């Protein structure tokens, strides 16, 4: 089983575009919180600095940070950016999720 989290080229490009317009916040923090319609939900925040225990993913000028607790839920996942008719958003393909909601922002394990 692949234990690392990956960032697709599309996601890296979109992150780089977003942070280019930010004065201070140059990294995207991906975390998992309790809640959502399926028990857990993904959270995306722009931040200025990393914590000592963060996992740092870098690709094509984009930096993604994941805290140790969230990383446990995201092992083997892929972070992608999709632009569809219903809207554009970051999405996580998580092999650990046993169920997810229709909007793709919450999941259960």
N, C-alpha and C positions, 0 to 999 in steps of 0.2 A: 504494500500500500504506500502511495506517495504521501509523505507527511508534510510537504511544504505547500504553501499557498502561492498561487501564481496570479499574475496580472496580465490580461491580454493586451495586445498592441493597441486595440481601440480604447480600452480603459486608460492606458498610460497616456495616450494622445489627448484624451478629454481632460484628464487630471492636469496635464501640463498646460492646456488651454485655460483651465479655470484658475490655476494658481498664478498664471501670467498677469491676470487682472487684479490680483490681491497684493496689497502692500506688504503685509507682515506674514500672513498665513501661507506657507509654501508647501505644506504636506497634508495628505489626506489620512485621517485616522478612521479606520474601520473597526467597529466594536459590536459586541452582541449584548443586548440588554434583555432582561425579563420583560414580558409583555407581548403585545401584538395579538392577533386573533389565533395564533397557533402556539403560543407559549414563549417564544423568543423572537426578537426582532433585530434586524441589522440597523446600525446607525452609522452615518457618514458625517464627519466633521472636518473642516479645514482648521489646521492648527499651526502654530509658529515653531514649536519645539517638540523634541522627542523626549521620552522618559528613558531612564537607564535600562529598564527591563523590556522595552518594546522590541518586537521583531520588526526589522526594517526591510522593506521590499523596494528595490529601485529598478526602473525600466524606462528607457527612452526619455530621461529628464523628469520622470515622475517619481515621487517618494510616497509610499504607503506605510503607515504605522499600524501595528496590531499589538494590543496589550496581551500579557500572558494568559489571562482568564479567557478572553475572547478567542485567542489562538486555539485553545482546546476545542472550541466548537467549530473552528474553521479549517481544521487539518484536512489537507487534500482538496480544498476548495479553489475555485477559479473566480477571480473578480473580473467582470466584463462590463462594457458600456453598450447599451442597445438603444437604437433610435428607431422607434416603431410608430405607426399611426396613432397609437394611444398615448404616446409620449416617449421622451428620452429619459433614461435612468441608468444608474449603476445597478448591476444584478450580480448575485453570487450564486454560482452553481456549487452546491454543497452536498457532497456524497454522504454526509452524516445525517442529513435531514430525512426523517421518515415521512413527513408531511409538510406541506407549505400552503400558504394562502394564495388566492388568485392573484393578488397584486405582487407577490414575490418578495415582500419585505419582511415577512415573519415565517417561522418554521417551528417544527417540533422535532425532538430527538427521542 
